[in-house]
Amino acid sequence: MRKNRVRLIALTAALVSASIGTANAAGCLKGAVVGGVAGHYAGHHAVAGAVGGCIVGHHLAKKHAEEKAAQRQAAHT
C-alpha cells in the first residue's frame, strides 16, 4: 500500500512538472516530494500535499531567480 502512494506521488509530480513545461518547472518537483511526504504524515493527503508543494516550490524558485537577477543587475551597474 505504501509503495502505491509513493508511486502516485512520483507520478503526480512528474505529470505536473511535465504539464507546465521545463522552463516553468523550477522547484516543482522538489516541492511536490516534500509536500507529498508532509501530506501523507498529516492525515494521508499525499496527493494534495504534492500539488500544494509543487505550487509553493515553484513560487519560491521563481522568487529566488528574481532575487539573483536583481543581484546580477546591481553588480553590473
N, C-alpha and C positions, 0 to 999 in steps of 0.2 A: 504494500500500500504506500509506503513512504517513497519507494522508487518511482512510483507513478506520479506522485506530487512533484518530485524533483524534475522529472521529465516534462511535466506540464509547465512548470516554471521556466525551464530552459526553452521549451518550445514557444511559450508566450513571449519571452524576452526576445527570442530570435525573430519571431513574426513582427513584433512591434518595431524593432530596430530596422528590419528589412523594409517595412512598410513606409517608414519616414525617410528612408534613404541614408546612405552612409555619411553624407555631409552634415546631416542634421541629427545623427545618432549619437553624438558625443555624450558620454555619461549615462546613456540609457541602459545599456547592458549591465554595467556595474550597479546602477541604482535599482534595476529590476531584481538582480540577485539579492541585494541587501534587503530590499523591500519584501521580496518573496519569503525570505527566511524570517524576517520580523513578523510578517503577516501570519506565517504558519504558527509561530510560537504565541501569537497574540489571539489565538482563537480559530485556527485553521482557516485563515483567509489569505492563503498564499498568493492566489491569482490577483486578488485586489491589491495586495501589498506590492506585487511585482509591477502592476500597472502604475500605481502611485509612485513607486520607487523610480520607475523609468521617467516619469514626468519630472519629479524633483531632481533626479540626476542630470537630466538634460538641461534643466533650468540653471543648476549650479555650474555645469560645464560651460554653458553659454556666458554666464556672468564672469567666470574665471577667464575665458577667452577675451572678453571685452576689457577686463582689467589689464591683461597682458598687452593688448593692443594699445591701450592708453599709456602704459608704461613705455612701450617702444616709441610711441609718438612723442612723449615727453623727452625721451633720451635723444631723439633726433633734432629737437629744436633748441 
